[in-house]
């Protein structure tokens, strides 16, 4: 027996058919989640800047975009199917607040088959290096034919670029992707300095939630000053309305009064990417000063739970499932001949009428419906249907 062959066999990693099928199912589920939240039949241009949608960049139509940033453009899911079929498309995953460029000012030589009249320029669209197939600080394609190092890529929740884990400039990358909800790259944390204070606060577990009571220190103030302080607090708390229509306080947190941490300050903000748990966005301060900062830095999206990829994908799964259920019902209906379809409709209408009569009787007599009543109702209904036989059908 050849010992070398034995060693080679022992070192091999065997993959079963079940493993392959499971991986395929996971890929299909991920694809359904990404595409399920986007319209695959209608161009989204008329809907304006969509909160989040699946996008593509067409290198066939816009080859000059590789050398000219002003030529970068993105098309929606439906246009990728109808207007750019067979083209060299770069899948952009999802982007926020984007309006489809197909056939618009950025792509004047292209005619959109779904929405030919696009007069307005999409001035609010943001285009990064992903639109030419480059990613990360290394500015390489993915997959990279010249990179043999096993690594995964993570999308920044702020700039939406993708980064190799080894290029995140931190040693604190969670081993399991389930160990965090979102990642914000080091560059975005530097640009949005207020996040540095939250990194430490959230890790310490000392950051109050927005609906916590805000304490005011009035020690040493006379009565008039106390009144002024109380009025200032009430003004700062200003009432807002959440997604459910409930009043919510915009309380000023002590974190607002502190300058952004720098590396080496006290506990330790470290430069590089940061990783955030579920719900961290809800802990961001909503006071007027902070709201002004978010607006200035174009970071208001952080206050929107529906901006997250997680919310988008969850919504996409639900939409896909509903679509699948509807397709199953439509498929069954389409397999019926005309006679069967009429019989089904006739049966449905008969049951609807008899149910109304059944309930009206109990309402009028103020009686409680029992199990025996229900059984007798369906027995009577079935007898009536059998006595009616198949309805006559006429073609006009």
C-alpha positions in Angstrom: 0.0 0.0 0.0 1.4 3.4 -1.0 1.8 5.6 2.1 1.9 8.7 0.0 -1.5 8.0 -1.5 -2.8 7.2 2.0 -1.6 10.6 3.2 -3.1 12.4 0.2 -6.4 10.7 0.8 -6.4 11.6 4.5 -5.7 15.3 3.7 -8.5 15.6 1.2 -11.7 17.4 2.3 -14.6 15.4 1.1 -17.8 17.2 0.0 -21.0 15.3 -0.1 -23.9 15.9 -2.5 -25.9 17.0 0.5 -23.3 19.7 1.2 -23.4 20.9 -2.4 -27.2 21.1 -2.4 -27.2 22.9 1.0 -24.7 25.5 -0.3 -26.8 25.9 -3.4 -30.0 26.4 -1.4 -28.2 29.0 0.8 -27.0 30.9 -2.4 -30.5 30.8 -3.8 -32.0 32.1 -0.6 -29.5 34.9 -0.5 -30.2 35.8 -4.1 -34.0 35.7 -3.4 -33.4 38.1 -0.4 -31.5 40.6 -2.5 -33.7 40.5 -5.6 -37.0 39.9 -3.8 -37.0 43.4 -2.3 -36.7 45.0 -5.8 -39.2 45.4 -8.7 -38.2 43.1 -11.5 -40.8 44.2 -14.0 -41.0 48.0 -13.8 -38.2 50.6 -14.0 -38.0 52.4 -10.7 -37.1 55.8 -12.1 -40.6 57.2 -11.7 -40.5 56.3 -8.0 -37.6 58.7 -7.4 -34.7 57.9 -5.1 -35.5 54.4 -3.8 -34.5 53.8 -0.1 -32.7 50.7 -1.1 -32.7 48.5 -4.3 -30.7 46.0 -6.3 -28.5 47.8 -8.9 -26.2 47.0 -11.8 -23.5 48.9 -13.7 -23.4 48.1 -17.5 -19.9 48.1 -18.9 -21.2 47.3 -22.4 -23.1 50.6 -22.5 -20.7 52.7 -20.4 -17.1 51.4 -21.1 -15.7 54.9 -20.6 -16.8 54.8 -16.9 -13.6 52.9 -16.1 -11.5 56.1 -16.8 -14.1 58.8 -16.3 -16.0 59.0 -13.0 -18.6 61.3 -14.5 -19.7 58.4 -16.8 -20.5 56.0 -14.0 -24.1 54.9 -13.9 -26.4 52.4 -12.4 -29.5 50.6 -13.6 -32.4 49.0 -11.7 -33.2 45.3 -11.6 -36.0 45.5 -14.2 -33.8 47.5 -16.7 -31.0 44.9 -16.2 -33.4 42.3 -17.5 -35.2 44.3 -20.2 -32.7 46.8 -21.5 -29.3 45.3 -20.8 -29.9 41.6 -21.4 -26.7 39.8 -22.5 -24.5 42.8 -21.6 -21.4 42.9 -19.3 -23.1 43.8 -16.0 -21.5 44.4 -12.7 -23.7 43.4 -9.8 -23.7 46.1 -7.2 -25.8 44.3 -4.6 -27.9 47.1 -3.1 -27.4 50.8 -2.8 -29.4 53.5 -0.9 -31.2 56.5 -2.2 -30.6 55.8 -5.9 -32.7 56.6 -9.0 -32.2 54.4 -12.1 -29.9 55.9 -14.8 -31.0 53.7 -17.7 -31.7 56.0 -20.7 -31.3 59.1 -18.6 -28.9 62.0 -18.6 -26.0 59.8 -17.6 -26.8 57.3 -20.4 -28.1 59.5 -23.3 -27.2 57.0 -26.0 -29.3 54.3 -24.4 -33.1 54.0 -24.8 -34.9 52.6 -21.8 -37.5 50.1 -23.0 -39.6 50.5 -19.8 -39.5 54.2 -19.2 -38.3 56.1 -22.3 -39.0 59.6 -21.0 -36.4 60.5 -18.3 -35.8 64.2 -18.3 -34.4 64.9 -14.9 -30.8 64.4 -14.0 -30.2 62.1 -11.0 -28.1 64.7 -9.1 -28.5 63.0 -5.8 -27.1 59.6 -6.9 -23.8 58.6 -5.3 -21.2 56.6 -7.4 -18.2 54.9 -5.8 -15.6 52.6 -7.3 -17.9 49.6 -7.2 -19.6 51.0 -10.3 -16.4 50.0 -12.3 -15.9 46.7 -10.5 -13.3 47.8 -8.0 -13.6 47.3 -4.2 -11.8 47.8 -0.9 -8.7 49.9 -0.2 -6.8 47.6 -2.5 -9.0 48.8 -5.4 -9.1 45.3 -6.9 -12.0 43.4 -8.6 -13.9 40.6 -6.9 -13.3 37.9 -7.4 -9.7 38.8 -8.0 -7.9 36.4 -10.4 -4.5 37.6 -9.0 -5.4 37.1 -5.3 -5.0 33.6 -4.0 -5.5 34.5 -0.3 -8.7 33.1 1.2 -10.7 36.0 2.5 -14.3 37.3 2.7 -15.6 40.8 2.0 -17.8 42.9 4.2 -19.9 45.9 3.1 -19.6 49.2 5.0 -23.0 50.3 6.2 -22.0 53.9 5.6 -20.1 54.3 2.3 -21.4 50.9 1.0 -18.1 49.9 -0.4 -16.8 46.3 0.2 -13.7 45.5 2.1 -11.5 42.4 2.6 -11.4 41.6 6.3 -7.6 41.7 6.2 -7.7 45.3 4.9 -10.0 46.7 7.6 -7.1 48.0 9.6 -8.2 46.3 12.8 -7.4 43.1 14.7 -10.9 43.0 16.1 -12.8 41.4 13.2 -15.4 39.0 14.6 -14.7 35.4 13.7 -18.4 34.7 13.0 -20.4 37.0 10.7 -23.4 36.4 13.0 -21.4 38.2 15.8 -22.4 41.6 14.5 -25.1 43.3 12.5 -23.2 46.0 10.6 -19.6 47.1 9.9 -18.5 50.7 9.4 -15.1 51.1 7.8 -12.3 53.1 9.4 -12.5 55.9 6.8 -16.2 56.5 7.6 -15.7 56.4 11.3 -13.0 59.1 10.9 -15.4 61.2 8.7 -18.3 60.8 11.1 -16.5 61.6 14.3 -19.5 61.3 16.6 -19.4 57.5 16.0 -16.1 57.2 17.9 -17.8 58.1 21.2 -20.6 55.6 20.6 -18.1 52.8 19.9 -16.8 53.0 23.5 -20.1 53.8 25.1 -22.0 50.9 23.5 -19.2 48.4 24.3 -19.4 49.6 27.9 -23.1 49.1 28.0 -23.6 52.6 29.5 -25.4 54.4 26.7 -29.0 55.2 27.7 -31.8 54.5 25.3 -33.7 57.4 23.8 -36.7 57.0 25.9 -34.7 57.0 29.2 -35.4 59.8 31.6 -32.9 62.6 31.3 -31.6 63.9 34.6 -30.8 67.6 34.9 -28.3 68.9 37.5 -29.7 72.1 39.0 -27.5 72.2 42.1 -26.4 75.8 42.9 -29.0 77.4 40.7 -31.5 79.9 42.0 -35.2 79.6 41.3 -35.1 81.6 38.1 -32.2 79.7 36.7 -33.9 76.4 37.5 -36.9 77.5 35.5 -34.6 78.5 32.6 -32.8 75.2 32.7 -36.1 73.3 32.8 -37.4 75.2 29.8 -34.2 74.5 27.9 -34.4 70.8 28.6 -38.0 70.7 27.5 -37.1 72.5 24.3 -34.2 70.2 23.7 -36.3 67.1 24.2 -38.7 68.2 21.6 -41.4 65.6 20.7 -41.0 63.5 17.6 -43.2 60.8 16.1 -41.9 57.3 15.5 -42.9 54.9 12.7 -45.9 53.7 14.8 -47.2 57.2 15.3 -46.2 57.3 18.9 -44.6 60.3 20.6 -40.9 59.8 21.3 -38.5 62.1 23.1 -35.4 63.4 21.5 -33.4 63.6 24.6 -29.9 65.2 24.6 -27.3 62.6 25.8 -24.1 63.6 27.6 -22.3 62.1 24.7 -23.2 65.1 22.6 -21.1 67.4 24.8 -17.9 65.6 24.3 -15.5 66.0 21.3 -14.9 62.9 19.2 -12.5 60.5 20.7 -9.0 60.2 19.1 -6.9 57.1 19.2 -5.3 56.8 22.7 -7.9 58.9 24.5 -8.7 57.1 27.7 -10.4 53.9 27.1 -9.6 53.6 23.8 -11.0 54.2 20.6 -8.8 52.3 18.1 -8.6 53.4 14.5 -9.9 51.0 11.9 -13.3 49.4 11.1 -15.9 49.1 13.8 -18.5 46.4 14.3 -22.0 47.1 15.6 -24.7 44.9 17.1 -28.4 44.9 16.3 -30.3 48.0 17.4 -27.3 50.2 17.7 -28.8 52.8 15.4 -31.7 53.3 17.9 -29.2 54.5 20.5 -28.0 57.4 18.5 -28.9 60.8 20.0 -31.8 62.7 18.4 -31.3 66.1 20.0 -31.3 69.2 17.7 -27.5 69.6 17.8 -26.9 66.0 16.8 -29.6 66.1 14.1 -27.8 69.1 12.6 -24.5 67.1 12.6 -26.1 64.1 10.9 -27.5 66.4 8.2 -24.2 68.2 7.7 -22.4 64.8 7.3 -25.2 63.3 5.2 -25.5 60.6 7.8 -29.3 60.9 8.5 -29.7 57.4 7.0 -28.3 56.0 10.2 -31.5 56.9 11.9 -33.6 54.8 9.6 -34.0 51.1 10.5 -35.3 50.4 7.0 -32.0 51.6 5.6 -30.3 48.5 6.8 -29.5 45.6 4.4 -30.9 43.3 7.1 -34.3 44.9 6.9 -34.2 45.0 3.1 -33.4 41.3 2.8 -36.0 40.3 5.4 -38.6 42.3 3.4 -37.4 40.7 0.2 -37.9 37.2 1.6 -41.4 38.0 2.6 -42.2 39.5 -0.9 -40.6 36.4 -2.6 -42.7 34.1 -0.5 -45.9 36.0 -1.2 -45.1 36.0 -4.9 -44.4 32.3 -4.8 -47.7 31.6 -3.1 -49.6 33.7 -5.6 -47.8 32.0 -8.5 -48.8 28.6 -7.1 -52.5 29.7 -7.0 -52.3 31.2 -10.5 -50.7 28.0 -11.8 -53.4 25.8 -10.4 -56.1 28.1 -11.9 -54.4 28.2 -15.3 -54.3 24.4 -15.5 -58.1 24.3 -15.2 -60.3 24.3 -18.4 -63.1 26.8 -18.8 -65.8 24.4 -17.4 -63.7 23.8 -14.2 -63.1 27.5 -13.7 -66.8 28.3 -13.9 -67.6 25.5 -11.5 -65.1 26.8 -9.0 -66.5 30.3 -9.2 -70.1 29.1 -9.0 -69.2 27.0 -5.9 -67.4 29.9 -4.3 -70.4 32.3 -4.9 -72.9 29.7 -3.6 -70.9 29.2 -0.4 -70.5 33.0 0.1 -74.3 33.5 -0.2 -75.1 30.7 2.1 -72.6 31.8 4.7 -74.1 35.2 4.8 -77.6 33.8 5.3 -76.2 31.4 8.0 -74.5 34.2 10.0 -77.5 36.6 9.6 -79.8 34.0 11.2 -77.7 33.7 14.3 -77.2 37.5 14.5 -80.9 38.1 14.3 -81.8 35.5 16.9 -78.7 36.4 19.0 -77.7 32.8 19.2 -74.2 31.3 19.7 -72.8 29.2 16.8 -71.9 25.7 17.9 -69.8 23.0 16.3 -73.0 21.1 15.5 -74.4 24.2 13.7 -71.3 24.4 11.5 -71.4 20.7 10.7 -75.0 20.9 9.7 -74.3 24.0 7.6 -71.7 22.2 5.5 -73.8 19.1 5.2 -76.7 21.1 3.9 -74.3 23.0 1.5 -72.8 19.8 0.1 -76.3 18.4 -0.5 -77.4 21.5 -2.3 -74.4 21.5 -4.6 -74.9 17.8 -5.4 -78.6 18.4 -6.3 -77.7 21.3 -8.5 -75.3 19.2 -10.6 -72.9 20.8 -13.1 -74.1 24.2 -14.3 -74.9 24.8 -18.0 -72.3 26.8 -19.9 -73.1 28.9 -22.9 -70.7 30.5 -25.4 -71.9 33.8 -26.9 
